[in-house]
Amino acid sequence: MEEAGKISILLVSFLIVLAIVVGNILTIIAVLRKPKMGTVSNQFVLGLAIADLLVAFALPYNLIVIFFVSPKMKFTYPEFVGSCVAPLMPLIVSSIASNLNLLLIGMDRLYAVSNPLSHRAFMSRRKARLAVCCSFLIATFMSSLLFILNDWKEDEESPCIKTNMSFVYYSCVLLPTFVMTIILLFIAYGKILHVAATVSTNAKKSLKMVSLIISCYCICWLPFMIRLFIEQYDKDNHNFQSNTALYYAQIGTFLLMCSNSFMNPIIYTMKSGDFRKAYREIILCKKEVVAQDGSKQATSNDA
């Protein structure tokens, strides 16, 4: 790859990482520090933000591997784990945790819309956070299977892209997780649409916001999953390291997938007045105080 191409990719990657860090840290602070934002539903948004934040730490490491690890290196197993498996694991954790938290958001919205009284009585922030923690434990366990389900072979020269994930792992873990998430989300929101006409305007706005989050997720992740599909099912005939067009396709789908991690805070800003207000107060270093009449006012820390 030409130096100009590498510099352009590194610049785009830097902007993506910056947007991911700023947007998701704002979301995490808003949910944890703003009382009005600490709703049950927003605990799942918090889980999604943490999953997205993982991508910001994984992206630079993966680019180092793509640009600087030779496709013809012969790895010992510890070197293979450090150079090929470790960069991929945070992305897999983020992917599976995002899938599970999107499902939790969808199930929570379906429960809240179809049976609001029962939802308020049963669901709590503690239960929601427990569900989020379980999603990350499951994601971590499933990603750790990469230590076993990979194609590393001793005394064989092969690029990371052909060895860090086995056909079995992709076919039995990653692909089913992605496909089942999309199917279950469509089923959940199909049911939600049947009762949407009877819910309040605020609830409808919330449903639109979540639908936009899911749509962006599908658009950003689908090309990446298709690329993985091609790599796994036709590894011998698709040399991404030597074919310039395929090499750019590899990096392009990878960056598109990563860019999904900064889109959610933008969607919150566009579609949620509460998030928009919370972001503004955090950026301007304002905090809510309760006046004597019980009303809430935003005040600056400089006052």
C-alpha positions as CSV (number, residue, x, y, z in Angstrom):
1,M,0.0,0.0,0.0
2,E,1.3,3.5,-0.9
3,E,2.3,5.8,1.9
4,A,-0.5,8.3,1.0
5,G,-3.1,5.6,1.4
6,K,-1.7,4.6,4.8
7,I,-1.7,8.2,6.0
8,S,-5.3,8.7,4.9
9,I,-6.4,5.5,6.6
10,L,-4.6,6.4,9.8
11,L,-6.2,9.9,9.8
12,V,-9.6,8.5,9.3
13,S,-9.0,6.0,12.0
14,F,-7.8,8.7,14.4
15,L,-11.0,10.7,13.8
16,I,-13.1,7.5,14.3
17,V,-11.3,6.7,17.6
18,L,-11.7,10.3,18.8
19,A,-15.4,10.3,18.0
20,I,-16.0,6.9,19.7
21,V,-14.2,8.0,22.9
22,V,-15.9,11.4,23.2
23,G,-19.4,10.3,22.3
24,N,-19.5,7.2,24.4
25,I,-17.8,8.7,27.4
26,L,-20.4,11.5,27.3
27,T,-23.1,8.8,27.2
28,I,-21.7,6.9,30.1
29,I,-21.3,10.0,32.2
30,A,-24.9,11.1,31.3
31,V,-26.4,7.8,32.4
32,L,-24.3,7.5,35.6
33,R,-24.3,11.1,36.8
34,K,-27.6,12.6,35.6
35,P,-30.5,11.4,37.8
36,K,-33.1,11.9,35.1
37,M,-31.0,9.7,32.7
38,G,-30.7,6.7,35.1
39,T,-33.8,4.9,33.8
40,V,-34.0,1.2,33.5
41,S,-34.0,1.4,29.7
42,N,-30.9,3.6,29.7
43,Q,-28.9,1.0,31.6
44,F,-29.0,-1.1,28.4
45,V,-27.9,2.1,26.5
46,L,-25.0,2.3,29.0
47,G,-24.0,-1.3,28.2
48,L,-24.1,-0.5,24.5
49,A,-21.8,2.5,25.1
50,I,-19.3,0.5,27.0
51,A,-19.3,-2.1,24.3
52,D,-18.7,0.6,21.7
53,L,-15.9,2.1,23.7
54,L,-14.0,-1.2,23.5
55,V,-13.6,-0.6,19.7
56,A,-11.6,2.6,20.4
57,F,-9.0,0.5,22.2
58,A,-9.0,-2.3,19.6
59,L,-8.8,-0.2,16.4
60,P,-5.2,1.2,16.8
61,Y,-3.9,-2.3,17.7
62,N,-5.6,-3.9,14.7
63,L,-4.2,-1.3,12.3
64,I,-0.7,-1.9,13.6
65,V,-1.2,-5.6,12.8
66,I,-2.6,-4.9,9.3
67,F,0.1,-2.4,8.4
68,F,3.2,-3.7,10.1
69,V,2.9,-7.5,10.7
70,S,4.3,-9.2,7.7
71,P,1.9,-11.6,5.9
72,K,4.7,-14.1,5.7
73,M,5.8,-14.3,9.3
74,K,6.2,-17.6,11.1
75,F,4.7,-17.3,14.6
76,T,5.2,-19.3,17.8
77,Y,1.9,-19.8,19.6
78,P,2.5,-16.9,22.1
79,E,3.5,-14.6,19.3
80,F,0.4,-15.7,17.3
81,V,-1.8,-14.9,20.3
82,G,-0.2,-11.5,20.8
83,S,-0.2,-10.5,17.2
84,C,-3.3,-12.1,15.7
85,V,-5.8,-13.2,18.5
86,A,-5.4,-10.4,21.0
87,P,-6.2,-7.6,18.6
88,L,-9.3,-9.4,17.5
89,M,-10.7,-10.3,20.9
90,P,-11.9,-6.8,21.9
91,L,-13.8,-6.5,18.6
92,I,-15.4,-9.8,19.2
93,V,-16.4,-8.9,22.8
94,S,-17.7,-5.6,21.5
95,S,-19.7,-7.3,18.7
96,I,-21.3,-10.0,20.8
97,A,-21.9,-7.5,23.7
98,S,-23.5,-5.1,21.3
99,N,-25.7,-7.8,19.9
100,L,-26.9,-8.9,23.4
101,N,-27.4,-5.3,24.5
102,L,-29.4,-4.5,21.4
103,L,-31.5,-7.6,22.2
104,L,-32.0,-6.4,25.8
105,I,-33.1,-2.9,24.5
106,G,-35.5,-4.6,22.1
107,M,-36.9,-6.9,24.7
108,D,-37.2,-4.1,27.2
109,R,-39.0,-1.9,24.8
110,L,-41.4,-4.7,23.9
111,Y,-42.1,-5.4,27.5
112,A,-42.6,-1.7,28.3
113,V,-45.0,-1.1,25.4
114,S,-47.0,-4.3,25.7
115,N,-47.3,-4.4,29.5
116,P,-46.2,-1.1,31.0
117,L,-47.6,-1.7,34.5
118,S,-45.9,-5.0,34.9
119,H,-42.7,-3.6,33.4
120,R,-42.5,-0.8,36.0
121,A,-43.2,-3.2,38.8
122,F,-40.7,-5.9,37.7
123,M,-37.8,-4.1,36.1
124,S,-35.3,-2.2,38.1
125,R,-31.9,-0.6,37.5
126,R,-30.2,-3.3,39.5
127,K,-31.8,-6.0,37.4
128,A,-31.0,-4.1,34.2
129,R,-27.3,-3.7,35.2
130,L,-27.1,-7.4,36.1
131,A,-28.4,-8.3,32.7
132,V,-25.8,-6.0,31.1
133,C,-23.0,-7.6,33.2
134,C,-24.2,-11.0,32.1
135,S,-24.0,-9.9,28.5
136,F,-20.3,-9.0,28.8
137,L,-19.5,-12.2,30.6
138,I,-21.1,-14.2,27.8
139,A,-19.3,-12.1,25.2
140,T,-16.0,-12.5,27.0
141,F,-16.5,-16.3,27.2
142,M,-17.4,-16.6,23.5
143,S,-14.5,-14.4,22.4
144,S,-12.1,-16.5,24.5
145,L,-12.9,-19.5,22.3
146,L,-10.6,-17.9,19.8
147,F,-7.7,-19.3,21.8
148,I,-8.9,-22.8,20.8
149,L,-10.8,-22.2,17.5
150,N,-8.1,-20.7,15.3
151,D,-6.1,-22.0,12.4
152,W,-2.6,-21.5,13.8
153,K,-0.2,-24.2,12.6
154,E,3.4,-24.6,13.8
155,D,6.1,-23.9,11.3
156,E,3.7,-22.4,8.8
157,E,3.9,-18.9,7.3
158,S,0.5,-17.4,7.0
159,P,-1.1,-14.0,7.6
160,C,-3.2,-13.2,10.7
161,I,-6.3,-12.7,8.6
162,K,-6.2,-16.3,7.5
163,T,-5.4,-17.9,10.9
164,N,-6.9,-15.8,13.8
165,M,-10.4,-17.2,13.3
166,S,-11.2,-20.7,12.3
167,F,-14.1,-21.8,10.0
168,V,-15.7,-23.5,13.0
169,Y,-15.6,-20.3,15.2
170,Y,-17.1,-18.1,12.4
171,S,-19.8,-20.6,11.4
172,C,-20.8,-21.8,14.9
173,V,-20.2,-18.7,17.1
174,L,-19.9,-15.3,15.3
175,L,-22.2,-15.7,12.3
176,P,-25.1,-17.3,14.3
177,T,-24.9,-14.6,16.9
178,F,-25.2,-11.9,14.3
179,V,-28.0,-13.5,12.3
180,M,-30.0,-14.5,15.4
181,T,-29.7,-11.0,16.8
182,I,-31.1,-9.5,13.6
183,I,-33.9,-12.0,13.3
184,L,-35.0,-11.6,17.0
185,L,-34.8,-7.8,16.7
186,F,-37.1,-7.8,13.7
187,I,-39.5,-10.1,15.5
188,A,-39.5,-7.9,18.6
189,Y,-40.0,-4.7,16.7
190,G,-42.6,-6.3,14.5
191,K,-44.6,-7.0,17.6
192,I,-44.0,-3.5,18.9
193,L,-45.4,-2.0,15.8
194,H,-48.7,-3.8,16.4
195,V,-49.2,-1.9,19.7
196,A,-47.4,1.3,18.7
197,A,-50.6,3.1,17.8
198,T,-51.7,3.0,21.4
199,V,-48.6,4.3,23.1
200,S,-47.7,7.9,23.9
201,T,-45.8,10.3,21.7
202,N,-42.7,10.1,23.9
203,A,-42.8,6.3,23.6
204,K,-43.0,6.5,19.8
205,K,-40.0,8.8,19.7
206,S,-38.1,6.3,21.8
207,L,-39.1,3.5,19.5
208,K,-37.9,5.6,16.4
209,M,-34.6,6.2,18.1
210,V,-34.0,2.5,18.9
211,S,-35.1,1.6,15.4
212,L,-32.5,4.0,13.9
213,I,-29.8,2.5,16.2
214,I,-30.6,-1.0,14.9
215,S,-30.6,0.1,11.3
216,C,-27.2,1.8,11.6
217,Y,-25.9,-1.3,13.3
218,C,-27.0,-3.5,10.4
219,I,-25.7,-1.2,7.7
220,C,-22.3,-0.9,9.3
221,W,-21.8,-4.5,10.4
222,L,-23.3,-6.3,7.3
223,P,-20.4,-5.6,4.9
224,F,-17.9,-6.6,7.5
225,M,-19.7,-9.9,8.1
226,I,-19.9,-10.5,4.4
227,R,-16.2,-10.0,4.1
228,L,-15.5,-12.4,6.9
229,F,-17.9,-14.9,5.1
230,I,-15.8,-14.6,1.9
231,E,-12.5,-15.0,3.9
232,Q,-13.7,-18.1,5.8
233,Y,-15.3,-19.9,2.9
234,D,-12.8,-19.1,0.2
235,K,-9.5,-18.4,2.0
236,D,-7.2,-19.8,-0.7
237,N,-8.6,-17.6,-3.5
238,H,-8.9,-14.2,-1.8
239,N,-5.4,-12.9,-0.8
240,F,-6.2,-9.6,0.8
241,Q,-2.6,-8.8,1.3
242,S,-1.5,-9.0,-2.3
243,N,-4.6,-7.7,-4.1
244,T,-4.9,-3.9,-3.6
245,A,-8.6,-3.7,-4.3
246,L,-9.4,-6.5,-1.8
247,Y,-6.9,-5.0,0.7
248,Y,-8.8,-1.7,0.6
249,A,-12.1,-3.6,0.9
250,Q,-10.8,-5.3,4.0
251,I,-9.8,-2.0,5.7
252,G,-12.9,-0.2,4.4
253,T,-15.4,-2.7,5.8
254,F,-13.3,-2.8,9.0
255,L,-13.5,1.0,9.5
256,L,-17.2,1.1,8.5
257,M,-17.8,-1.5,11.2
258,C,-15.8,0.5,13.8
259,S,-17.6,3.7,12.8
260,N,-20.9,2.3,14.1
261,S,-19.5,2.8,17.6
262,F,-19.7,6.6,17.4
263,M,-23.0,6.8,15.6
264,N,-25.2,5.9,18.7
265,P,-24.3,9.1,20.6
266,I,-25.1,11.1,17.5
267,I,-28.5,9.4,17.2
268,Y,-29.2,10.1,20.9
269,T,-28.4,13.8,20.3
270,M,-30.7,13.9,17.2
271,K,-33.6,12.0,18.7
272,S,-33.6,12.5,22.4
273,G,-34.0,15.8,24.1
274,D,-33.0,14.4,27.4
275,F,-29.6,13.1,26.1
276,R,-29.1,16.4,24.2
277,K,-29.6,18.4,27.4
278,A,-27.4,16.0,29.4
279,Y,-24.6,16.2,26.8
280,R,-24.8,20.0,26.8
281,E,-24.7,20.2,30.6
282,I,-21.7,17.9,30.8
283,I,-19.7,19.8,28.1
284,L,-20.5,23.2,29.7
285,C,-19.7,21.8,33.2
286,K,-23.2,22.5,34.4
287,K,-25.1,20.6,37.1
288,E,-28.7,20.4,38.2
289,V,-29.7,21.9,41.4
290,V,-33.1,21.6,43.0
291,A,-34.7,25.0,43.9
292,Q,-36.9,25.6,46.9
293,D,-40.0,25.3,44.8
294,G,-38.9,21.9,43.6
295,S,-37.9,22.9,40.1
296,K,-34.6,21.8,38.6
297,Q,-32.2,24.4,37.2
298,A,-28.8,23.9,35.5
299,T,-26.0,25.9,37.0
300,S,-22.4,26.3,36.0
301,N,-19.6,25.2,38.2
302,D,-17.9,28.5,37.5
303,A,-20.8,30.4,39.1
